[in-house]
Amino acid sequence: MFTKRVSSTIMVFSCFAIVFLSSISTTIFSESAFNDNASISIAVLAAIGLALTTAKLIFDTIHNICNP
């Protein structure tokens, strides 16, 4: 009855953050060049996803403030 719903944008943001942190840790602790290249590529894609998701969160917040 008193449960709060988490928006899907917040869930996507947290997933991108987890993927980004995981790929950075893989890059740091990896021993092979293949793993380094793959994790750097995934980190770039995750950073782009984080930026776009952050922009959507900001847009939704502004939209909710201006149109109550």
All heavy atoms as TSV, in Angstrom:
chain	resi	resn	atom	element	x	y	z
A	1	MET	N	N	0.813	-1.181	0.000
A	1	MET	CA	C	0.000	0.000	0.000
A	1	MET	C	C	0.866	1.257	0.000
A	1	MET	O	O	0.530	2.220	-0.653
A	1	MET	CB	C	-0.904	-0.029	1.226
A	1	MET	CG	C	-1.885	1.088	1.252
A	1	MET	SD	S	-3.204	0.749	2.398
A	1	MET	CE	C	-2.871	1.965	3.627
A	2	PHE	N	N	1.957	1.234	0.723
A	2	PHE	CA	C	2.813	2.406	0.801
A	2	PHE	C	C	4.082	2.241	-0.030
A	2	PHE	O	O	5.102	2.851	0.260
A	2	PHE	CB	C	3.192	2.697	2.249
A	2	PHE	CG	C	2.010	3.080	3.091
A	2	PHE	CD1	C	1.529	2.228	4.068
A	2	PHE	CD2	C	1.369	4.287	2.893
A	2	PHE	CE1	C	0.443	2.570	4.849
A	2	PHE	CE2	C	0.275	4.637	3.662
A	2	PHE	CZ	C	-0.191	3.785	4.644
A	3	THR	N	N	4.045	1.410	-1.041
A	3	THR	CA	C	5.237	1.183	-1.860
A	3	THR	C	C	5.403	2.315	-2.860
A	3	THR	O	O	4.438	2.826	-3.422
A	3	THR	CB	C	5.147	-0.150	-2.615
A	3	THR	OG1	O	3.999	-0.125	-3.457
A	3	THR	CG2	C	5.063	-1.312	-1.665
A	4	LYS	N	N	6.663	2.707	-3.061
A	4	LYS	CA	C	6.966	3.731	-4.058
A	4	LYS	C	C	7.427	3.034	-5.322
A	4	LYS	O	O	8.176	2.071	-5.266
A	4	LYS	CB	C	8.073	4.655	-3.556
A	4	LYS	CG	C	7.620	5.602	-2.473
A	4	LYS	CD	C	8.742	6.511	-2.071
A	4	LYS	CE	C	8.921	7.545	-3.151
A	4	LYS	NZ	N	9.902	8.566	-2.798
A	5	ARG	N	N	7.014	3.528	-6.440
A	5	ARG	CA	C	7.435	2.978	-7.713
A	5	ARG	C	C	8.712	3.671	-8.168
A	5	ARG	O	O	8.829	4.881	-8.073
A	5	ARG	CB	C	6.349	3.169	-8.754
A	5	ARG	CG	C	5.107	2.350	-8.457
A	5	ARG	CD	C	4.168	2.417	-9.586
A	5	ARG	NE	N	4.909	2.095	-10.806
A	5	ARG	CZ	C	4.470	1.322	-11.768
A	5	ARG	NH1	N	3.292	0.805	-11.667
A	5	ARG	NH2	N	5.189	1.087	-12.833
A	6	VAL	N	N	9.637	2.887	-8.664
A	6	VAL	CA	C	10.877	3.418	-9.202
A	6	VAL	C	C	10.696	3.535	-10.703
A	6	VAL	O	O	10.272	2.589	-11.365
A	6	VAL	CB	C	12.071	2.496	-8.867
A	6	VAL	CG1	C	13.343	3.029	-9.467
A	6	VAL	CG2	C	12.207	2.333	-7.373
A	7	SER	N	N	11.016	4.705	-11.252
A	7	SER	CA	C	10.818	4.894	-12.680
A	7	SER	C	C	11.804	4.059	-13.477
A	7	SER	O	O	12.889	3.706	-13.009
A	7	SER	CB	C	10.966	6.372	-13.045
A	7	SER	OG	O	12.310	6.772	-12.919
A	8	SER	N	N	11.413	3.753	-14.690
A	8	SER	CA	C	12.277	2.931	-15.540
A	8	SER	C	C	13.549	3.675	-15.915
A	8	SER	O	O	14.593	3.045	-16.120
A	8	SER	CB	C	11.518	2.510	-16.796
A	8	SER	OG	O	11.131	3.639	-17.544
A	9	THR	N	N	13.495	4.992	-15.966
A	9	THR	CA	C	14.690	5.773	-16.288
A	9	THR	C	C	15.734	5.645	-15.192
A	9	THR	O	O	16.930	5.532	-15.477
A	9	THR	CB	C	14.321	7.253	-16.493
A	9	THR	OG1	O	13.237	7.341	-17.418
A	9	THR	CG2	C	15.490	8.037	-17.030
A	10	ILE	N	N	15.302	5.627	-13.944
A	10	ILE	CA	C	16.229	5.437	-12.823
A	10	ILE	C	C	16.853	4.053	-12.887
A	10	ILE	O	O	18.052	3.885	-12.625
A	10	ILE	CB	C	15.505	5.643	-11.478
A	10	ILE	CG1	C	14.940	7.048	-11.374
A	10	ILE	CG2	C	16.420	5.331	-10.307
A	10	ILE	CD1	C	15.954	8.124	-11.143
A	11	MET	N	N	16.065	3.049	-13.237
A	11	MET	CA	C	16.589	1.684	-13.352
A	11	MET	C	C	17.616	1.587	-14.470
A	11	MET	O	O	18.664	0.956	-14.308
A	11	MET	CB	C	15.449	0.694	-13.589
A	11	MET	CG	C	14.523	0.548	-12.410
A	11	MET	SD	S	15.330	-0.115	-10.957
A	11	MET	CE	C	15.638	-1.751	-11.494
A	12	VAL	N	N	17.348	2.205	-15.609
A	12	VAL	CA	C	18.296	2.198	-16.730
A	12	VAL	C	C	19.569	2.941	-16.338
A	12	VAL	O	O	20.682	2.491	-16.646
A	12	VAL	CB	C	17.652	2.813	-17.990
A	12	VAL	CG1	C	18.675	3.040	-19.086
A	12	VAL	CG2	C	16.533	1.939	-18.499
A	13	PHE	N	N	19.425	4.060	-15.632
A	13	PHE	CA	C	20.588	4.815	-15.179
A	13	PHE	C	C	21.464	3.968	-14.255
A	13	PHE	O	O	22.689	3.939	-14.410
A	13	PHE	CB	C	20.131	6.087	-14.456
A	13	PHE	CG	C	21.267	6.922	-13.932
A	13	PHE	CD1	C	21.956	7.761	-14.777
A	13	PHE	CD2	C	21.640	6.847	-12.602
A	13	PHE	CE1	C	23.006	8.532	-14.297
A	13	PHE	CE2	C	22.683	7.595	-12.116
A	13	PHE	CZ	C	23.374	8.454	-12.965
A	14	SER	N	N	20.843	3.265	-13.316
A	14	SER	CA	C	21.626	2.448	-12.394
A	14	SER	C	C	22.285	1.268	-13.120
A	14	SER	O	O	23.417	0.899	-12.790
A	14	SER	CB	C	20.763	1.962	-11.242
A	14	SER	OG	O	19.707	1.169	-11.712
A	15	CYS	N	N	21.621	0.705	-14.106
A	15	CYS	CA	C	22.234	-0.379	-14.891
A	15	CYS	C	C	23.436	0.127	-15.673
A	15	CYS	O	O	24.479	-0.543	-15.730
A	15	CYS	CB	C	21.219	-1.000	-15.829
A	15	CYS	SG	S	19.982	-1.989	-14.991
A	16	PHE	N	N	23.312	1.296	-16.300
A	16	PHE	CA	C	24.452	1.874	-17.019
A	16	PHE	C	C	25.603	2.176	-16.062
A	16	PHE	O	O	26.765	1.983	-16.405
A	16	PHE	CB	C	24.059	3.149	-17.765
A	16	PHE	CG	C	23.492	2.898	-19.128
A	16	PHE	CD1	C	22.277	3.461	-19.500
A	16	PHE	CD2	C	24.161	2.132	-20.061
A	16	PHE	CE1	C	21.750	3.254	-20.752
A	16	PHE	CE2	C	23.640	1.906	-21.320
A	16	PHE	CZ	C	22.430	2.467	-21.663
A	17	ALA	N	N	25.285	2.645	-14.861
A	17	ALA	CA	C	26.332	2.940	-13.883
A	17	ALA	C	C	27.057	1.671	-13.455
A	17	ALA	O	O	28.289	1.654	-13.344
A	17	ALA	CB	C	25.732	3.654	-12.675
A	18	ILE	N	N	26.313	0.589	-13.246
A	18	ILE	CA	C	26.932	-0.679	-12.868
A	18	ILE	C	C	27.812	-1.207	-13.989
A	18	ILE	O	O	28.938	-1.665	-13.758
A	18	ILE	CB	C	25.852	-1.699	-12.466
A	18	ILE	CG1	C	25.208	-1.288	-11.145
A	18	ILE	CG2	C	26.422	-3.111	-12.374
A	18	ILE	CD1	C	23.970	-2.062	-10.795
A	19	VAL	N	N	27.321	-1.135	-15.228
A	19	VAL	CA	C	28.116	-1.598	-16.371
A	19	VAL	C	C	29.370	-0.750	-16.523
A	19	VAL	O	O	30.461	-1.274	-16.788
A	19	VAL	CB	C	27.268	-1.570	-17.666
A	19	VAL	CG1	C	28.132	-1.759	-18.901
A	19	VAL	CG2	C	26.190	-2.628	-17.609
A	20	PHE	N	N	29.245	0.551	-16.328
A	20	PHE	CA	C	30.403	1.442	-16.457
A	20	PHE	C	C	31.458	1.116	-15.404
A	20	PHE	O	O	32.643	0.981	-15.721
A	20	PHE	CB	C	29.948	2.899	-16.336
A	20	PHE	CG	C	31.056	3.897	-16.515
A	20	PHE	CD1	C	31.605	4.111	-17.759
A	20	PHE	CD2	C	31.540	4.607	-15.442
A	20	PHE	CE1	C	32.629	5.027	-17.933
A	20	PHE	CE2	C	32.557	5.521	-15.596
A	20	PHE	CZ	C	33.100	5.733	-16.853
A	21	LEU	N	N	31.049	0.961	-14.156
A	21	LEU	CA	C	32.001	0.636	-13.094
A	21	LEU	C	C	32.622	-0.745	-13.296
A	21	LEU	O	O	33.820	-0.937	-13.037
A	21	LEU	CB	C	31.321	0.730	-11.735
A	21	LEU	CG	C	30.909	2.141	-11.303
A	21	LEU	CD1	C	30.126	2.080	-10.001
A	21	LEU	CD2	C	32.114	3.032	-11.169
A	22	SER	N	N	31.843	-1.692	-13.776
A	22	SER	CA	C	32.377	-3.028	-14.029
A	22	SER	C	C	33.411	-3.018	-15.150
A	22	SER	O	O	34.453	-3.685	-15.049
A	22	SER	CB	C	31.249	-3.986	-14.397
A	22	SER	OG	O	30.349	-4.102	-13.348
A	23	SER	N	N	33.139	-2.272	-16.197
A	23	SER	CA	C	34.094	-2.237	-17.304
A	23	SER	C	C	35.368	-1.487	-16.924
A	23	SER	O	O	36.463	-1.864	-17.362
A	23	SER	CB	C	33.460	-1.623	-18.545
A	23	SER	OG	O	33.130	-0.276	-18.311
A	24	ILE	N	N	35.241	-0.472	-16.087
A	24	ILE	CA	C	36.445	0.228	-15.621
A	24	ILE	C	C	37.287	-0.701	-14.753
A	24	ILE	O	O	38.515	-0.748	-14.882
A	24	ILE	CB	C	36.058	1.504	-14.850
A	24	ILE	CG1	C	35.448	2.533	-15.794
A	24	ILE	CG2	C	37.265	2.110	-14.137
A	24	ILE	CD1	C	36.369	3.023	-16.878
A	25	SER	N	N	36.649	-1.465	-13.877
A	25	SER	CA	C	37.421	-2.387	-13.045
A	25	SER	C	C	38.036	-3.503	-13.880
A	25	SER	O	O	39.144	-3.962	-13.583
A	25	SER	CB	C	36.551	-2.967	-11.938
A	25	SER	OG	O	35.555	-3.800	-12.479
A	26	THR	N	N	37.356	-3.942	-14.931
A	26	THR	CA	C	37.936	-4.940	-15.832
A	26	THR	C	C	39.148	-4.371	-16.543
A	26	THR	O	O	40.156	-5.069	-16.720
A	26	THR	CB	C	36.891	-5.411	-16.851
A	26	THR	OG1	O	35.777	-5.953	-16.156
A	26	THR	CG2	C	37.464	-6.463	-17.782
A	27	THR	N	N	39.075	-3.116	-16.953
A	27	THR	CA	C	40.213	-2.479	-17.612
A	27	THR	C	C	41.407	-2.394	-16.677
A	27	THR	O	O	42.548	-2.649	-17.078
A	27	THR	CB	C	39.834	-1.055	-18.087
A	27	THR	OG1	O	38.704	-1.149	-18.950
A	27	THR	CG2	C	40.968	-0.403	-18.815
A	28	ILE	N	N	41.172	-2.066	-15.427
A	28	ILE	CA	C	42.269	-1.905	-14.470
A	28	ILE	C	C	42.930	-3.245	-14.148
A	28	ILE	O	O	44.160	-3.346	-14.124
A	28	ILE	CB	C	41.748	-1.222	-13.185
A	28	ILE	CG1	C	41.384	0.223	-13.484
A	28	ILE	CG2	C	42.790	-1.283	-12.075
A	28	ILE	CD1	C	40.669	0.930	-12.359
A	29	PHE	N	N	42.121	-4.270	-13.931
A	29	PHE	CA	C	42.670	-5.539	-13.453
A	29	PHE	C	C	42.900	-6.573	-14.551
A	29	PHE	O	O	43.276	-7.696	-14.263
A	29	PHE	CB	C	41.758	-6.136	-12.382
A	29	PHE	CG	C	41.650	-5.267	-11.169
A	29	PHE	CD1	C	40.441	-4.694	-10.811
A	29	PHE	CD2	C	42.765	-4.998	-10.393
A	29	PHE	CE1	C	40.341	-3.888	-9.697
A	29	PHE	CE2	C	42.673	-4.187	-9.275
A	29	PHE	CZ	C	41.460	-3.640	-8.922
A	30	SER	N	N	42.698	-6.196	-15.803
A	30	SER	CA	C	42.830	-7.158	-16.890
A	30	SER	C	C	44.290	-7.403	-17.242
A	30	SER	O	O	45.137	-6.518	-17.138
A	30	SER	CB	C	42.093	-6.641	-18.120
A	30	SER	OG	O	42.285	-7.516	-19.199
A	31	GLU	N	N	44.573	-8.617	-17.705
A	31	GLU	CA	C	45.935	-9.000	-18.064
A	31	GLU	C	C	46.130	-9.044	-19.581
A	31	GLU	O	O	47.254	-8.984	-20.060
A	31	GLU	CB	C	46.249	-10.386	-17.486
A	31	GLU	CG	C	46.157	-10.455	-15.991
A	31	GLU	CD	C	47.445	-10.092	-15.314
A	31	GLU	OE1	O	48.497	-10.216	-15.942
A	31	GLU	OE2	O	47.383	-9.677	-14.142
A	32	SER	N	N	45.043	-9.138	-20.349
A	32	SER	CA	C	45.195	-9.296	-21.792
A	32	SER	C	C	44.710	-8.058	-22.542
A	32	SER	O	O	43.874	-7.297	-22.058
A	32	SER	CB	C	44.430	-10.522	-22.283
A	32	SER	OG	O	43.046	-10.302	-22.164
A	33	ALA	N	N	45.238	-7.889	-23.736
A	33	ALA	CA	C	44.887	-6.731	-24.561
A	33	ALA	C	C	43.455	-6.831	-25.065
A	33	ALA	O	O	42.767	-5.812	-25.200
A	33	ALA	CB	C	45.846	-6.606	-25.730
A	34	PHE	N	N	42.988	-8.056	-25.348
A	34	PHE	CA	C	41.619	-8.229	-25.833
A	34	PHE	C	C	40.611	-7.764	-24.792
A	34	PHE	O	O	39.653	-7.056	-25.111
A	34	PHE	CB	C	41.360	-9.693	-26.190
A	34	PHE	CG	C	39.944	-9.953	-26.613
A	34	PHE	CD1	C	39.493	-9.538	-27.851
A	34	PHE	CD2	C	39.055	-10.590	-25.758
A	34	PHE	CE1	C	38.182	-9.751	-28.240
A	34	PHE	CE2	C	37.747	-10.815	-26.137
A	34	PHE	CZ	C	37.316	-10.398	-27.384
A	35	ASN	N	N	40.807	-8.153	-23.544
A	35	ASN	CA	C	39.895	-7.723	-22.473
A	35	ASN	C	C	39.962	-6.217	-22.261
A	35	ASN	O	O	38.943	-5.582	-21.991
A	35	ASN	CB	C	40.220	-8.448	-21.173
A	35	ASN	CG	C	39.811	-9.895	-21.195
A	35	ASN	OD1	O	39.001	-10.294	-22.014
A	35	ASN	ND2	N	40.383	-10.684	-20.307
A	36	ASP	N	N	41.160	-5.642	-22.381
A	36	ASP	CA	C	41.293	-4.193	-22.245
A	36	ASP	C	C	40.503	-3.466	-23.326
A	36	ASP	O	O	39.765	-2.522	-23.041
A	36	ASP	CB	C	42.758	-3.772	-22.314
A	36	ASP	CG	C	43.510	-4.037	-21.030
A	36	ASP	OD1	O	42.841	-4.230	-19.997
A	36	ASP	OD2	O	44.749	-4.045	-21.064
A	37	ASN	N	N	40.670	-3.895	-24.567
A	37	ASN	CA	C	39.978	-3.227	-25.673
A	37	ASN	C	C	38.467	-3.379	-25.572
A	37	ASN	O	O	37.719	-2.428	-25.815
A	37	ASN	CB	C	40.470	-3.781	-27.014
A	37	ASN	CG	C	41.902	-3.380	-27.305
A	37	ASN	OD1	O	42.373	-2.351	-26.833
A	37	ASN	ND2	N	42.592	-4.196	-28.070
A	38	ALA	N	N	38.021	-4.571	-25.227
A	38	ALA	CA	C	36.576	-4.794	-25.092
A	38	ALA	C	C	35.987	-3.973	-23.951
A	38	ALA	O	O	34.927	-3.356	-24.109
A	38	ALA	CB	C	36.303	-6.278	-24.879
A	39	SER	N	N	36.670	-3.929	-22.824
A	39	SER	CA	C	36.111	-3.199	-21.685
A	39	SER	C	C	36.160	-1.688	-21.893
A	39	SER	O	O	35.274	-0.975	-21.416
A	39	SER	CB	C	36.824	-3.588	-20.400
A	39	SER	OG	O	38.184	-3.233	-20.459
A	40	ILE	N	N	37.161	-1.200	-22.605
A	40	ILE	CA	C	37.193	0.232	-22.908
A	40	ILE	C	C	36.053	0.600	-23.848
A	40	ILE	O	O	35.401	1.638	-23.676
A	40	ILE	CB	C	38.567	0.633	-23.478
A	40	ILE	CG1	C	39.615	0.580	-22.377
A	40	ILE	CG2	C	38.526	2.020	-24.106
A	40	ILE	CD1	C	41.035	0.752	-22.860
A	41	SER	N	N	35.780	-0.251	-24.831
A	41	SER	CA	C	34.658	0.000	-25.742
A	41	SER	C	C	33.329	-0.001	-25.000
A	41	SER	O	O	32.467	0.856	-25.228
A	41	SER	CB	C	34.631	-1.055	-26.841
A	41	SER	OG	O	35.816	-1.041	-27.574
A	42	ILE	N	N	33.166	-0.946	-24.107
A	42	ILE	CA	C	31.928	-1.014	-23.321
A	42	ILE	C	C	31.820	0.186	-22.384
A	42	ILE	O	O	30.730	0.731	-22.181
A	42	ILE	CB	C	31.850	-2.348	-22.564
A	42	ILE	CG1	C	31.662	-3.481	-23.561
A	42	ILE	CG2	C	30.722	-2.347	-21.546
A	42	ILE	CD1	C	31.774	-4.859	-22.968
A	43	ALA	N	N	32.948	0.635	-21.839
A	43	ALA	CA	C	32.928	1.807	-20.959
A	43	ALA	C	C	32.497	3.060	-21.727
A	43	ALA	O	O	31.753	3.891	-21.200
A	43	ALA	CB	C	34.295	2.017	-20.330
A	44	VAL	N	N	32.953	3.188	-22.965
A	44	VAL	CA	C	32.551	4.344	-23.777
A	44	VAL	C	C	31.056	4.304	-24.058
A	44	VAL	O	O	30.359	5.321	-23.932
A	44	VAL	CB	C	33.374	4.387	-25.086
A	44	VAL	CG1	C	32.790	5.376	-26.065
A	44	VAL	CG2	C	34.823	4.712	-24.793
A	45	LEU	N	N	30.549	3.129	-24.425
A	45	LEU	CA	C	29.107	3.007	-24.675
A	45	LEU	C	C	28.292	3.252	-23.405
A	45	LEU	O	O	27.232	3.895	-23.451
A	45	LEU	CB	C	28.794	1.629	-25.240
A	45	LEU	CG	C	29.323	1.357	-26.648
A	45	LEU	CD1	C	29.050	-0.082	-27.040
A	45	LEU	CD2	C	28.716	2.315	-27.643
A	46	ALA	N	N	28.776	2.775	-22.279
A	46	ALA	CA	C	28.073	3.002	-21.017
A	46	ALA	C	C	28.100	4.477	-20.629
A	46	ALA	O	O	27.120	4.997	-20.091
A	46	ALA	CB	C	28.676	2.153	-19.912
A	47	ALA	N	N	29.207	5.162	-20.897
A	47	ALA	CA	C	29.283	6.597	-20.599
A	47	ALA	C	C	28.300	7.386	-21.464
A	47	ALA	O	O	27.656	8.330	-20.981
A	47	ALA	CB	C	30.710	7.095	-20.812
A	48	ILE	N	N	28.177	7.001	-22.726
A	48	ILE	CA	C	27.192	7.654	-23.598
A	48	ILE	C	C	25.786	7.396	-23.076
A	48	ILE	O	O	24.943	8.309	-23.023
A	48	ILE	CB	C	27.357	7.166	-25.051
A	48	ILE	CG1	C	28.672	7.678	-25.631
A	48	ILE	CG2	C	26.188	7.615	-25.918
A	48	ILE	CD1	C	29.053	7.059	-26.956
A	49	GLY	N	N	25.518	6.160	-22.668
A	49	GLY	CA	C	24.211	5.835	-22.095
A	49	GLY	C	C	23.928	6.604	-20.818
A	49	GLY	O	O	22.810	7.070	-20.597
A	50	LEU	N	N	24.959	6.753	-19.967
A	50	LEU	CA	C	24.785	7.549	-18.741
A	50	LEU	C	C	24.468	9.000	-19.061
A	50	LEU	O	O	23.604	9.612	-18.420
A	50	LEU	CB	C	26.052	7.467	-17.889
A	50	LEU	CG	C	26.198	6.257	-16.994
A	50	LEU	CD1	C	27.584	6.234	-16.363
A	50	LEU	CD2	C	25.141	6.264	-15.920
A	51	ALA	N	N	25.159	9.554	-20.040
A	51	ALA	CA	C	24.921	10.957	-20.408
A	51	ALA	C	C	23.506	11.147	-20.947
A	51	ALA	O	O	22.808	12.109	-20.574
A	51	ALA	CB	C	25.954	11.406	-21.432
A	52	LEU	N	N	23.060	10.239	-21.809
A	52	LEU	CA	C	21.714	10.364	-22.369
A	52	LEU	C	C	20.634	10.142	-21.309
A	52	LEU	O	O	19.617	10.849	-21.295
A	52	LEU	CB	C	21.528	9.373	-23.515
A	52	LEU	CG	C	22.370	9.649	-24.767
A	52	LEU	CD1	C	22.191	8.527	-25.780
A	52	LEU	CD2	C	22.006	10.979	-25.368
A	53	THR	N	N	20.857	9.204	-20.419
A	53	THR	CA	C	19.889	8.951	-19.359
A	53	THR	C	C	19.828	10.117	-18.377
A	53	THR	O	O	18.747	10.491	-17.916
A	53	THR	CB	C	20.246	7.653	-18.616
A	53	THR	OG1	O	20.435	6.616	-19.563
A	53	THR	CG2	C	19.157	7.258	-17.665
A	54	THR	N	N	20.975	10.715	-18.084
A	54	THR	CA	C	20.996	11.891	-17.215
A	54	THR	C	C	20.244	13.051	-17.864
A	54	THR	O	O	19.483	13.760	-17.197
A	54	THR	CB	C	22.444	12.305	-16.901
A	54	THR	OG1	O	23.117	11.193	-16.311
A	54	THR	CG2	C	22.487	13.495	-15.968
A	55	ALA	N	N	20.439	13.228	-19.167
A	55	ALA	CA	C	19.715	14.286	-19.872
A	55	ALA	C	C	18.210	14.043	-19.823
A	55	ALA	O	O	17.429	14.978	-19.624
A	55	ALA	CB	C	20.192	14.367	-21.312
A	56	LYS	N	N	17.791	12.785	-19.974
A	56	LYS	CA	C	16.360	12.482	-19.891
A	56	LYS	C	C	15.820	12.715	-18.489
A	56	LYS	O	O	14.708	13.233	-18.330
A	56	LYS	CB	C	16.093	11.047	-20.314
A	56	LYS	CG	C	14.608	10.729	-20.340
A	56	LYS	CD	C	14.316	9.377	-20.867
A	56	LYS	CE	C	12.863	9.021	-20.943
A	56	LYS	NZ	N	11.928	9.702	-20.137
A	57	LEU	N	N	16.592	12.371	-17.465
A	57	LEU	CA	C	16.147	12.629	-16.089
A	57	LEU	C	C	15.993	14.129	-15.829
A	57	LEU	O	O	15.025	14.558	-15.195
A	57	LEU	CB	C	17.126	12.020	-15.093
A	57	LEU	CG	C	17.044	10.515	-14.899
A	57	LEU	CD1	C	18.216	10.033	-14.054
A	57	LEU	CD2	C	15.737	10.151	-14.243
A	58	ILE	N	N	16.934	14.916	-16.309
A	58	ILE	CA	C	16.856	16.367	-16.139
A	58	ILE	C	C	15.657	16.928	-16.888
A	58	ILE	O	O	14.910	17.761	-16.369
A	58	ILE	CB	C	18.167	17.039	-16.575
A	58	ILE	CG1	C	19.285	16.666	-15.604
A	58	ILE	CG2	C	18.018	18.549	-16.674
A	58	ILE	CD1	C	20.661	17.090	-16.060
A	59	PHE	N	N	15.450	16.448	-18.126
A	59	PHE	CA	C	14.304	16.904	-18.908
A	59	PHE	C	C	12.992	16.547	-18.227
A	59	PHE	O	O	12.079	17.370	-18.159
A	59	PHE	CB	C	14.355	16.300	-20.318
A	59	PHE	CG	C	13.166	16.646	-21.153
A	59	PHE	CD1	C	13.027	17.913	-21.687
A	59	PHE	CD2	C	12.174	15.706	-21.385
A	59	PHE	CE1	C	11.926	18.243	-22.458
A	59	PHE	CE2	C	11.072	16.021	-22.145
A	59	PHE	CZ	C	10.942	17.292	-22.690
A	60	ASP	N	N	12.877	15.319	-17.709
A	60	ASP	CA	C	11.652	14.913	-17.012
A	60	ASP	C	C	11.420	15.735	-15.753
A	60	ASP	O	O	10.285	16.103	-15.450
A	60	ASP	CB	C	11.709	13.435	-16.653
A	60	ASP	CG	C	11.547	12.532	-17.863
A	60	ASP	OD1	O	11.082	13.021	-18.913
A	60	ASP	OD2	O	11.908	11.338	-17.743
A	61	THR	N	N	12.490	16.046	-15.024
A	61	THR	CA	C	12.358	16.857	-13.816
A	61	THR	C	C	11.880	18.256	-14.151
A	61	THR	O	O	10.975	18.794	-13.501
A	61	THR	CB	C	13.697	16.920	-13.072
A	61	THR	OG1	O	14.132	15.597	-12.765
A	61	THR	CG2	C	13.578	17.720	-11.789
A	62	ILE	N	N	12.470	18.863	-15.174
A	62	ILE	CA	C	12.042	20.201	-15.585
A	62	ILE	C	C	10.597	20.170	-16.081
A	62	ILE	O	O	9.791	21.067	-15.784
A	62	ILE	CB	C	12.997	20.759	-16.662
A	62	ILE	CG1	C	14.347	21.052	-16.041
A	62	ILE	CG2	C	12.435	22.023	-17.306
A	62	ILE	CD1	C	15.429	21.414	-17.030
A	63	HIS	N	N	10.240	19.132	-16.825
A	63	HIS	CA	C	8.879	19.007	-17.324
A	63	HIS	C	C	7.877	18.861	-16.177
A	63	HIS	O	O	6.805	19.453	-16.209
A	63	HIS	CB	C	8.781	17.806	-18.273
A	63	HIS	CG	C	7.443	17.625	-18.906
A	63	HIS	ND1	N	6.973	18.498	-19.856
A	63	HIS	CD2	C	6.491	16.687	-18.709
A	63	HIS	CE1	C	5.768	18.099	-20.222
A	63	HIS	NE2	N	5.450	16.994	-19.542
A	64	ASN	N	N	8.232	18.091	-15.150
A	64	ASN	CA	C	7.345	17.929	-13.996
A	64	ASN	C	C	7.215	19.207	-13.177
A	64	ASN	O	O	6.170	19.470	-12.592
A	64	ASN	CB	C	7.826	16.787	-13.112
A	64	ASN	CG	C	7.596	15.427	-13.751
A	64	ASN	OD1	O	6.738	15.276	-14.596
A	64	ASN	ND2	N	8.391	14.456	-13.342
A	65	ILE	N	N	8.291	20.006	-13.120
A	65	ILE	CA	C	8.226	21.264	-12.386
A	65	ILE	C	C	7.365	22.286	-13.128
A	65	ILE	O	O	6.540	22.979	-12.534
A	65	ILE	CB	C	9.634	21.816	-12.139
A	65	ILE	CG1	C	10.382	20.936	-11.137
A	65	ILE	CG2	C	9.589	23.266	-11.648
A	65	ILE	CD1	C	11.856	21.277	-10.992
A	66	CYS	N	N	7.540	22.358	-14.436
A	66	CYS	CA	C	6.827	23.381	-15.211
A	66	CYS	C	C	5.388	23.017	-15.477
A	66	CYS	O	O	4.541	23.897	-15.653
A	66	CYS	CB	C	7.543	23.605	-16.540
A	66	CYS	SG	S	9.159	24.366	-16.337
A	67	ASN	N	N	5.053	21.734	-15.539
A	67	ASN	CA	C	3.680	21.297	-15.805
A	67	ASN	C	C	3.201	20.405	-14.666
A	67	ASN	O	O	3.214	19.192	-14.768
A	67	ASN	CB	C	3.616	20.519	-17.127
A	67	ASN	CG	C	3.968	21.373	-18.294
A	67	ASN	OD1	O	3.667	22.551	-18.315
A	67	ASN	ND2	N	4.596	20.767	-19.303
A	68	PRO	N	N	2.750	21.020	-13.579
A	68	PRO	CA	C	2.337	20.195	-12.426
A	68	PRO	C	C	1.082	19.404	-12.640
A	68	PRO	O	O	0.271	19.427	-13.338
A	68	PRO	CB	C	2.136	21.206	-11.312
A	68	PRO	CG	C	2.041	22.521	-11.946
A	68	PRO	CD	C	2.641	22.404	-13.297
